[in-house]
């Protein structure tokens, strides 16, 4: 799972996390309760990943993460990225071998060019062959991830024969910024409902 923002979750040697507000980070126990093993990468030396997630160098990191996940033999592998992290998930999926992934989930994907100078369209989405779920919250007011862009994102994935859009509504706002984690952009207050719907889609790819 790939968090948004800078990507820095502040992972300590003891497993503690300093920056745990991001959707995929704060909901990891909800995924565990649904019997999913979760892998969330941190950055190296607090490197800011903005502008790097669609790069070839970061794709190689994702390739290593996929290899590690497959070696763990916990089951089929999905890539899930939220906001800026959706760029990383798309990049990894675009370069993964055809049988490597059970699916990819892009939630509130950055689709409008902003300060990071990259979007999900920078990650060659046309090269993704795995099943794709695009999650878009109608209540999201993040200027670089407007929910109406879900359809253009789906249309760009010409290499996949299975692309679906999950539209949700709701969420509360605690963050000061509309693109903050504790806002509709990060499904704050509707986490369980969103995860239930995403996991239901994932289950269909395991049959």
LOLUMMAR-922172 format. One line per 3 residues: number of its first residue (from 1); their letters; for each residue x, y, z of N, C-alpha, C. Coordinates in Angstrom, 3 decimals, decimal comma. Layout:
N
NUM) A) X Y Z X Y Z X Y Z | ... $
// end
This chain:
207
1) XXX) 0,843 -1,189 0,000 0,000 0,000 0,000 0,880 1,241 0,000 | 0,510 2,202 -0,820 1,331 3,395 -0,986 0,589 4,630 -0,477 | 1,097 5,237 0,607 0,461 6,449 1,135 0,726 7,649 0,243 $
4) XXX) -0,061 8,692 0,453 0,110 9,904 -0,332 1,058 10,879 0,335 | 0,890 12,145 0,009 1,764 13,168 0,567 3,206 12,949 0,149 | 4,111 13,183 1,067 5,537 13,000 0,783 5,932 11,531 0,788 $
7) XXX) 5,061 10,680 1,348 5,373 9,259 1,454 6,110 8,885 2,719 | 6,503 9,876 3,495 7,263 9,647 4,729 6,302 9,303 5,864 | 6,341 8,051 6,334 5,469 7,655 7,442 6,216 7,609 8,774 $
10) XXX) 7,514 7,841 8,737 8,285 7,888 9,978 8,360 6,548 10,681 | 8,694 5,513 9,940 8,761 4,163 10,506 10,018 4,002 11,348 | 9,822 3,628 12,612 10,946 3,431 13,514 11,445 2,002 13,508 $
13) XXX) 12,620 1,787 14,056 13,193 0,446 14,119 12,339 -0,493 14,961 | 11,562 0,079 15,869 10,695 -0,738 16,721 9,310 -0,943 16,114 | 9,131 -0,480 14,888 7,846 -0,637 14,221 6,873 0,498 14,460 $
16) XXX) 7,258 1,465 15,272 6,376 2,603 15,526 6,305 3,498 14,290 | 5,194 4,215 14,164 4,974 5,101 13,022 4,679 6,504 13,534 | 5,482 7,474 13,104 5,306 8,850 13,572 4,204 9,584 12,813 $
19) XXX) 4,042 9,255 11,538 3,067 9,959 10,705 2,012 8,950 10,251 | 0,985 8,803 11,057 0,034 7,725 10,814 -1,342 8,148 10,357 | -1,497 9,397 9,912 -2,838 9,872 9,568 -3,307 9,436 8,184 $
22) XXX) -2,386 9,140 7,284 -2,781 8,793 5,920 -3,745 7,610 5,907 | -4,653 7,619 4,960 -5,709 6,602 4,884 -5,165 5,182 4,971 | -4,172 4,843 4,155 -3,706 3,456 4,146 -2,935 3,107 5,413 $
25) XXX) -2,354 4,109 6,062 -1,590 3,850 7,281 -2,523 3,681 8,479 | -3,461 4,592 8,630 -4,309 4,544 9,827 -5,340 3,423 9,776 | -5,562 2,845 8,595 -6,565 1,777 8,488 -5,941 0,389 8,395 $
28) XXX) -4,653 0,267 8,651 -3,995 -1,029 8,451 -4,608 -2,133 9,309 | -5,067 -1,784 10,510 -5,674 -2,809 11,357 -7,024 -3,259 10,807 | -7,742 -2,353 10,154 -9,013 -2,741 9,536 -8,776 -3,751 8,418 $
31) XXX) -7,677 -3,577 7,701 -7,331 -4,548 6,654 -6,913 -5,878 7,277 | -6,141 -5,803 8,351 -5,737 -7,033 9,047 -6,952 -7,812 9,534 | -7,953 -7,093 10,023 -9,165 -7,746 10,505 -9,893 -8,490 9,390 $
34) XXX) -9,649 -8,054 8,164 -10,248 -8,728 7,000 -9,294 -9,768 6,417 | -8,252 -10,086 7,178 -7,301 -11,153 6,846 -6,383 -10,803 5,674 | -6,089 -9,513 5,527 -5,107 -9,094 4,537 -3,789 -8,779 5,237 $
37) XXX) -2,701 -9,280 4,682 -1,366 -8,887 5,134 -1,017 -7,581 4,422 | -0,501 -6,624 5,168 -0,275 -5,280 4,633 1,216 -4,960 4,607 | 1,666 -4,414 3,490 3,040 -3,932 3,355 2,976 -2,460 2,967 $
40) XXX) 3,488 -1,588 3,846 3,491 -0,145 3,591 4,941 0,336 3,620 | 5,486 0,738 2,485 6,885 1,183 2,468 7,037 2,607 2,993 | 8,136 2,842 3,662 8,500 4,194 4,081 9,475 4,758 3,048 $
43) XXX) 9,813 6,015 3,177 10,848 6,594 2,327 12,217 6,347 2,968 | 13,262 6,542 2,191 14,628 6,393 2,696 15,125 7,750 3,171 | 15,529 7,813 4,430 16,048 9,059 5,002 15,069 10,224 4,841 $
46) XXX) 13,773 9,905 4,977 12,706 10,917 4,907 12,660 11,646 3,570 | 13,098 10,984 2,513 13,051 11,579 1,176 11,615 11,917 0,796 | 11,410 13,089 0,229 10,099 13,490 -0,266 9,874 12,833 -1,626 $
49) XXX) 8,845 12,000 -1,723 8,596 11,252 -2,955 7,824 12,042 -4,006 | 7,380 13,244 -3,672 6,647 14,020 -4,672 7,526 14,249 -5,904 | 6,986 13,870 -7,057 7,731 14,019 -8,298 8,562 12,813 -8,672 $
52) XXX) 8,615 11,803 -7,804 9,459 10,628 -8,057 8,661 9,342 -8,265 | 7,374 9,360 -7,952 6,625 8,101 -7,929 6,412 7,487 -9,312 | 6,446 8,293 -10,358 6,262 7,755 -11,707 7,592 7,430 -12,384 $
55) XXX) 8,685 7,584 -11,661 10,014 7,411 -12,254 10,404 5,943 -12,389 | 11,376 5,693 -13,253 11,897 4,337 -13,434 12,604 3,855 -12,174 | 13,276 4,767 -11,480 13,990 4,364 -10,268 13,020 3,925 -9,179 $
58) XXX) 11,879 4,612 -9,063 10,914 4,193 -8,049 10,186 2,925 -8,486 | 10,032 2,742 -9,778 9,428 1,500 -10,270 10,273 0,305 -9,858 | 11,587 0,469 -9,856 12,464 -0,636 -9,452 12,294 -0,946 -7,965 $
61) XXX) 12,044 0,077 -7,171 11,770 -0,150 -5,748 10,473 -0,940 -5,589 | 9,461 -0,565 -6,357 8,187 -1,283 -6,298 8,374 -2,729 -6,743 | 9,204 -2,934 -7,743 9,491 -4,294 -8,209 10,094 -5,131 -7,081 $
64) XXX) 10,995 -4,524 -6,313 11,591 -5,227 -5,173 10,537 -5,523 -4,102 | 9,628 -4,585 -3,891 8,555 -4,802 -2,916 7,650 -5,950 -3,354 | 7,360 -6,011 -4,644 6,537 -7,104 -5,164 7,236 -8,448 -4,980 $
67) XXX) 8,524 -8,471 -5,242 9,291 -9,704 -5,063 9,245 -10,153 -3,610 | 9,416 -9,202 -2,700 9,357 -9,524 -1,272 7,981 -10,072 -0,893 | 6,928 -9,404 -1,362 5,566 -9,838 -1,031 5,297 -11,243 -1,553 $
70) XXX) 5,775 -11,535 -2,745 5,561 -12,856 -3,325 6,352 -13,924 -2,580 | 7,523 -13,563 -2,093 8,333 -14,515 -1,332 7,692 -14,859 0,008 | 6,911 -13,931 0,541 6,219 -14,184 1,803 5,112 -15,228 1,647 $
73) XXX) 4,626 -15,391 0,419 3,629 -16,416 0,084 2,386 -16,331 0,970 | 1,921 -15,106 1,187 0,705 -14,920 1,977 -0,549 -14,999 1,119 | -0,372 -14,958 -0,199 -1,522 -15,010 -1,097 -1,321 -14,089 -2,278 $
76) XXX) -2,335 -13,959 -3,128 -2,246 -13,052 -4,283 -1,936 -11,622 -3,843 | -1,270 -10,890 -4,710 -0,794 -9,550 -4,370 -1,611 -8,480 -5,098 | -2,020 -7,472 -4,341 -2,668 -6,286 -4,889 -1,777 -5,083 -4,607 $
79) XXX) -1,822 -4,093 -5,480 -1,221 -2,796 -5,207 -2,349 -1,813 -4,940 | -2,216 -1,041 -3,864 -3,212 -0,024 -3,535 -2,483 1,261 -3,194 | -2,859 2,328 -3,866 -2,258 3,621 -3,583 -3,329 4,679 -3,455 $
82) XXX) -3,107 5,618 -2,548 -4,085 6,680 -2,352 -3,454 8,041 -2,621 | -4,199 8,916 -3,281 -3,756 10,271 -3,587 -2,451 10,233 -4,395 | -1,383 10,851 -3,904 -0,099 10,773 -4,606 0,388 9,330 -4,702 $
85) XXX) 0,036 8,525 -3,700 0,452 7,126 -3,705 -0,162 6,318 -4,832 | -1,279 6,802 -5,383 -1,893 6,114 -6,520 -0,975 6,155 -7,740 | -0,153 7,189 -7,829 0,814 7,273 -8,929 1,802 6,115 -8,827 $
88) XXX) 2,258 5,839 -7,606 3,187 4,730 -7,392 2,533 3,395 -7,728 | 1,296 3,210 -7,277 0,598 1,952 -7,553 0,425 1,749 -9,055 | 0,081 2,816 -9,764 -0,082 2,723 -11,213 1,248 2,419 -11,893 $
91) XXX) 2,312 3,047 -11,429 3,640 2,811 -11,993 4,052 1,354 -11,807 | 3,848 0,843 -10,603 4,196 -0,546 -10,344 3,371 -1,507 -11,177 | 2,077 -1,234 -11,279 1,193 -2,116 -12,043 1,514 -2,076 -13,531 $
94) XXX) 1,930 -0,911 -14,025 2,231 -0,766 -15,453 3,450 -1,578 -15,870 | 4,323 -1,880 -14,916 5,555 -2,591 -15,241 5,605 -4,005 -14,671 | 4,557 -4,414 -13,979 4,541 -5,750 -13,379 4,269 -6,813 -14,442 $
97) XXX) 4,865 -7,993 -14,298 4,548 -9,095 -15,212 3,053 -9,404 -15,176 | 2,497 -9,911 -16,260 1,046 -10,113 -16,362 0,429 -10,918 -15,224 | 1,158 -11,889 -14,695 0,589 -12,751 -13,655 0,998 -12,343 -12,239 $
100) XXX) 1,690 -11,216 -12,106 2,231 -10,837 -10,797 1,182 -10,256 -9,858 | 0,132 -9,653 -10,418 -0,838 -8,935 -9,596 -2,242 -9,497 -9,761 | -2,952 -9,548 -8,634 -4,370 -9,903 -8,683 -5,204 -8,680 -9,041 $
103) XXX) -4,664 -7,494 -8,761 -5,385 -6,270 -9,077 -4,678 -5,051 -8,530 | -5,171 -3,888 -8,919 -4,617 -2,620 -8,439 -5,774 -1,692 -8,090 | -5,629 -0,996 -6,965 -6,662 -0,076 -6,484 -6,071 1,329 -6,420 $
106) XXX) -6,727 2,264 -7,080 -6,301 3,664 -7,066 -7,388 4,477 -6,374 | -7,082 5,011 -5,213 -8,089 5,769 -4,468 -7,734 7,248 -4,439 | -8,700 8,076 -4,812 -8,528 9,536 -4,865 -7,211 9,884 -5,557 $
109) XXX) -7,012 9,279 -6,712 -5,751 9,419 -7,441 -5,514 10,858 -7,893 | -4,285 11,312 -7,745 -3,909 12,638 -8,240 -3,937 12,600 -9,765 | -4,794 13,423 -10,348 -4,994 13,404 -11,798 -4,834 14,780 -12,434 $
112) XXX) -4,678 15,805 -11,612 -4,481 17,173 -12,093 -3,089 17,626 -11,664 | -2,334 18,159 -12,593 -0,954 18,537 -12,298 -0,888 19,599 -11,206 | -0,057 19,330 -10,219 0,131 20,265 -9,114 1,600 20,403 -8,788 $
115) XXX) 1,884 20,609 -7,525 3,251 20,858 -7,105 4,208 19,704 -7,313 | 3,694 18,477 -7,340 4,581 17,322 -7,512 5,034 17,149 -8,958 | 4,369 17,849 -9,877 4,719 17,787 -11,307 4,559 16,385 -11,895 $
118) XXX) 3,650 15,600 -11,331 3,315 14,297 -11,894 1,898 13,939 -11,469 | 1,247 13,119 -12,283 -0,091 12,637 -11,968 -0,143 11,147 -12,284 | -1,297 10,553 -12,057 -1,451 9,135 -12,385 -1,266 8,906 -13,886 $
121) XXX) -1,516 9,930 -14,691 -1,326 9,798 -16,136 0,160 9,759 -16,511 | 1,026 10,181 -15,591 2,470 10,136 -15,834 3,024 8,728 -15,705 | 2,222 7,823 -15,157 2,693 6,473 -14,832 2,284 5,446 -15,883 $
124) XXX) 2,133 5,873 -17,113 1,746 5,014 -18,246 0,617 4,046 -17,897 | -0,550 4,578 -17,514 -1,666 3,697 -17,135 -2,130 2,789 -18,266 | -1,825 3,165 -19,504 -2,217 2,321 -20,639 -1,474 0,990 -20,647 $
127) XXX) -0,409 0,885 -19,862 0,375 -0,353 -19,812 -0,057 -1,282 -18,683 | -1,055 -0,883 -17,929 -1,563 -1,744 -16,855 -2,454 -2,824 -17,464 | -2,183 -4,069 -17,110 -2,974 -5,186 -17,629 -3,813 -5,860 -16,546 $
130) XXX) -3,491 -5,624 -15,299 -4,226 -6,239 -14,188 -5,599 -5,581 -14,034 | -6,528 -6,246 -13,352 -7,810 -5,609 -13,029 -7,586 -4,345 -12,198 | -8,407 -3,337 -12,434 -8,229 -2,042 -11,770 -9,537 -1,590 -11,130 $
133) XXX) -9,430 -1,087 -9,907 -10,552 -0,423 -9,246 -10,144 1,013 -8,953 | -10,928 1,956 -9,448 -10,694 3,376 -9,196 -11,752 3,847 -8,206 | -11,314 4,366 -7,073 -12,238 4,807 -6,031 -12,285 6,335 -6,037 $
136) XXX) -13,492 6,881 -6,119 -13,657 8,331 -6,186 -14,757 8,767 -5,227 | -14,406 9,672 -4,337 -15,358 10,189 -3,356 -15,979 11,484 -3,884 | -17,273 11,463 -4,087 -17,984 12,637 -4,609 -17,788 13,857 -3,716 $
139) XXX) -17,513 13,630 -2,432 -17,369 14,724 -1,473 -15,945 15,273 -1,431 | -15,023 14,623 -2,116 -13,623 15,057 -2,116 -13,494 16,417 -2,800 | -12,847 17,360 -2,124 -12,637 18,695 -2,689 -11,157 18,980 -2,935 $
142) XXX) -10,341 17,951 -2,938 -8,915 18,133 -3,221 -8,748 18,571 -4,675 | -8,068 19,685 -4,894 -8,012 20,273 -6,235 -7,219 19,443 -7,238 | -6,328 18,567 -6,771 -5,544 17,762 -7,709 -6,097 16,344 -7,865 $
145) XXX) -7,195 16,060 -7,174 -7,803 14,727 -7,270 -9,323 14,828 -7,353 | -9,840 15,592 -8,307 -11,292 15,758 -8,399 -11,979 14,440 -8,760 | -13,094 14,130 -8,105 -13,759 12,841 -8,352 -14,235 12,658 -9,784 $
148) XXX) -14,515 13,747 -10,483 -14,990 13,627 -11,864 -13,910 13,120 -12,816 | -12,666 13,086 -12,343 -11,583 12,577 -13,184 -11,496 11,055 -13,173 | -12,344 10,400 -12,385 -12,308 8,936 -12,334 -12,545 8,324 -13,710 $
151) XXX) -13,484 8,881 -14,450 -13,795 8,332 -15,778 -12,638 8,497 -16,756 | -12,001 9,676 -16,848 -10,823 9,790 -17,717 -9,678 8,864 -17,301 | -9,508 8,672 -15,997 -8,473 7,736 -15,544 -8,792 6,338 -16,058 $
154) XXX) -10,042 5,927 -15,888 -10,452 4,600 -16,354 -10,258 4,469 -17,864 | -10,601 5,514 -18,593 -10,489 5,473 -20,053 -9,041 5,359 -20,515 | -8,116 5,838 -19,687 -6,698 5,793 -20,067 -6,103 4,399 -19,945 $
157) XXX) -6,791 3,510 -19,245 -6,246 2,173 -18,974 -6,669 1,195 -20,064 | -6,185 1,464 -21,255 -6,595 0,689 -22,420 -6,008 -0,719 -22,445 | -5,005 -0,972 -21,631 -4,383 -2,288 -21,616 -5,079 -3,290 -20,720 $
160) XXX) -6,002 -2,821 -19,888 -6,720 -3,712 -18,979 -8,143 -3,924 -19,481 | -8,581 -5,163 -19,426 -9,949 -5,485 -19,858 -10,935 -5,421 -18,701 | -10,442 -5,075 -17,514 -11,292 -5,081 -16,317 -10,994 -3,837 -15,487 $
163) XXX) -11,685 -2,757 -15,797 -11,513 -1,495 -15,073 -12,869 -1,058 -14,537 | -12,944 -0,874 -13,234 -14,204 -0,476 -12,617 -14,002 0,781 -11,778 | -15,078 1,527 -11,620 -15,062 2,729 -10,784 -16,002 2,514 -9,608 $
166) XXX) -15,492 2,751 -8,420 -16,298 2,711 -7,203 -16,500 4,144 -6,740 | -17,731 4,599 -6,753 -18,034 5,965 -6,327 -18,633 5,928 -4,923 | -18,051 6,722 -4,044 -18,528 6,807 -2,665 -18,837 8,267 -2,348 $
169) XXX) -19,500 8,475 -1,227 -19,862 9,827 -0,807 -19,723 9,937 0,703 | -19,206 11,067 1,150 -19,186 11,314 2,586 -17,804 11,574 3,138 | -17,756 11,649 4,451 -16,506 11,923 5,136 -16,569 13,233 5,899 $
172) XXX) -15,794 13,307 6,953 -15,716 14,511 7,780 -14,392 15,223 7,531 | -14,298 16,444 8,018 -13,085 17,234 7,805 -12,485 17,661 9,132 | -11,258 17,224 9,362 -10,482 17,662 10,514 -9,199 18,348 10,052 $
175) XXX) -8,709 17,924 8,891 -7,510 18,541 8,320 -7,802 19,980 7,904 | -6,777 20,815 7,938 -6,930 22,202 7,514 -6,970 22,328 5,995 | -6,407 21,337 5,302 -6,344 21,385 3,844 -7,318 20,373 3,243 $
178) XXX) -7,876 20,719 2,088 -8,848 19,830 1,445 -8,210 18,537 0,943 | -6,893 18,553 0,746 -6,190 17,339 0,329 -5,590 16,602 1,526 | -5,952 17,015 2,724 -5,424 16,385 3,922 -5,987 14,993 4,143 $
181) XXX) -5,296 14,217 4,948 -5,701 12,832 5,206 -6,997 12,741 5,991 | -7,199 13,675 6,911 -8,392 13,633 7,757 -9,478 14,521 7,156 | -9,921 14,099 5,991 -10,927 14,828 5,219 -11,607 13,823 4,297 $
184) XXX) -12,625 14,233 3,555 -13,214 13,301 2,585 -12,191 12,741 1,596 | -11,136 13,501 1,326 -10,075 13,012 0,439 -9,437 11,744 1,004 | -9,378 11,657 2,320 -8,809 10,480 2,979 -9,857 9,589 3,613 $
187) XXX) -11,118 9,771 3,215 -12,241 8,952 3,706 -12,380 9,013 5,228 | -12,055 10,162 5,795 -12,116 10,289 7,250 -13,564 10,160 7,727 | -13,798 9,192 8,584 -15,131 8,949 9,118 -15,930 7,906 8,361 $
190) XXX) -15,472 7,537 7,168 -16,177 6,509 6,384 -15,216 5,378 5,997 | -14,142 5,255 6,765 -13,104 4,279 6,435 -13,651 2,858 6,311 | -14,435 2,444 7,302 -14,904 1,059 7,320 -15,776 0,758 6,106 $
193) XXX) -16,638 1,687 5,751 -17,513 1,497 4,595 -16,702 1,393 3,306 | -15,728 2,275 3,153 -14,914 2,272 1,934 -14,086 0,994 1,843 | -13,487 0,595 2,947 -12,671 -0,622 2,936 -13,535 -1,848 2,665 $
196) XXX) -14,734 -1,867 3,215 -15,645 -2,987 2,957 -15,929 -3,110 1,462 | -16,138 -1,983 0,802 -16,451 -2,005 -0,628 -15,222 -2,356 -1,466 | -14,069 -1,839 -1,073 -12,847 -2,183 -1,806 -12,531 -3,667 -1,641 $
199) XXX) -12,613 -4,156 -0,415 -12,276 -5,557 -0,171 -13,269 -6,494 -0,853 | -14,516 -6,063 -0,991 -15,501 -6,879 -1,711 -15,077 -7,041 -3,170 | -14,578 -5,948 -3,768 -14,067 -6,035 -5,141 -12,841 -6,944 -5,195 $
202) XXX) -11,954 -6,801 -4,234 -10,746 -7,621 -4,211 -11,093 -9,106 -4,106 | -12,093 -9,410 -3,318 -12,495 -10,810 -3,158 -12,938 -11,414 -4,484 | -13,540 -10,608 -5,342 -13,978 -11,138 -6,643 -12,794 -11,508 -7,521 $
205) XXX) -11,629 -10,954 -7,235 -10,435 -11,256 -8,033 -9,671 -12,459 -7,483 | -10,152 -12,993 -6,367 -9,493 -14,147 -5,756 -10,222 -15,448 -6,056 | -11,357 -15,351 -6,713 -12,156 -16,554 -6,978 -11,628 -17,318 -8,182 $
// end
